Amino acid sequence: METILEIKDVKKRFGAKEILKGINLSVMEGEIISVLGPSGCGKSTLLNIIAGILPLDGGEVSIHQSIVSAPGKMVPTEKRNINMVFQDFALWPHMKARDNILYGLKVKKLPKNEMENRLNEVVSLLHLEGLLDQFPSELSGGQQQRVAIARALVTKPDIVLLDEPLCNLDIQLRIEMRTEMAQLFHSLRTTVFHVTHDPSEAFAMADRIVVMNRGKIDQMDVPSVCYMEPKTCMVAGLLGAGNCLKKASTISDSGRFCKVKVGETELMGLGFVTENRTDQNTQLRFRPEECTWQRENGDNTIPVSVVMSTFEGGVYRVKVETEQGEDFCMLHSQFLADGEKGYVRIPEERLYVYSEA
């Protein structure tokens, strides 16, 4: 497969603040890349550099092996053969859906018959029949989103950039649209660079996930690997491992697993610590849904007392506290009374051990 987008050692500053610290990334033809990260990590800045909206301060961006951004060089957005779908859809309010979709083709001055053929194609793909003569204000959020995607696809761009495309939709519509978009882009073999704050959206759509943190890439891999084996504490937290125990230390580290100590309790976990040394500043990450409540001690269990049980529809979210005074959450099928004592088992392959914050 051909490399469509090449990002080499890209750097960006705003004043004295370094936003991007040398980003390297290749995107293949037909690949969907989802970029995740906390606010301020640089993901939107990177998107705007690819789009030609922002200049870069170091490195280069190439599309089809042709450099479009470098220090002192910036090919205009309209000459990059890319299109963007914005989080607020950015439809022209005074234009009907038909004219919004055809806007880019009219700028390119394509023949009328070709414009109509392309219009009919995207209308069929995105189920927009009967909506072409309506203004954006007359469309629902999901319909506006479809029009925005149709406008992006109708010009047949090399790359579609998605900037938080579903954040303004309600949760049920987001779930429906992310599945529909993934099917559409994969069927068309559209190359997509997707920025989102929602991990579930990235998991549903992406061939690869890129997790950014403080202007760098912490991890880049297929979704299942990022989820099962998050390389850093930040990646683990972002991808659902919200439970964090900081009063822990590494006893031994050898191979894939390591032994850690929480108070007097010893646990085994998947180690992402410096090889073959003990570390007093260890952090443990794990997911609430992967914990198991039990009355008696056992393998890889930690003693706790119940702080609160909250019903969440079919399951209780139980907040518990360790003997060291740290709290975390687990999911349980039954109500547990405040103050009740017991043990929580954490599978060793789902207990992530890190030596950094």
Secondary structure as UniProt FT lines:
FT   STRAND          3..14
FT   TURN            15..16
FT   STRAND          17..28
FT   TURN            29..30
FT   STRAND          32..36
FT   TURN            39..40
FT   HELIX           43..51
FT   STRAND          58..63
FT   TURN            64..65
FT   STRAND          66..70
FT   TURN            71..72
FT   STRAND          73..74
FT   HELIX           77..79
FT   TURN            80..81
FT   STRAND          82..85
FT   TURN            87..88
FT   TURN            93..94
FT   HELIX           97..108
FT   HELIX           112..125
FT   TURN            126..127
FT   TURN            129..130
FT   TURN            132..133
FT   HELIX           136..138
FT   HELIX           141..153
FT   TURN            154..155
FT   STRAND          159..163
FT   TURN            165..168
FT   HELIX           171..188
FT   STRAND          192..195
FT   HELIX           199..205
FT   STRAND          208..213
FT   TURN            214..215
FT   STRAND          216..221
FT   HELIX           223..228
FT   HELIX           233..238
FT   TURN            239..240
FT   STRAND          243..254
FT   TURN            255..256
FT   STRAND          257..262
FT   TURN            263..264
FT   STRAND          265..272
FT   TURN            275..276
FT   STRAND          279..286
FT   HELIX           288..290
FT   STRAND          292..294
FT   TURN            299..300
FT   STRAND          301..311
FT   STRAND          316..322
FT   TURN            323..324
FT   STRAND          327..332
FT   TURN            338..339
FT   STRAND          341..345
FT   HELIX           348..350
FT   STRAND          352..354
//
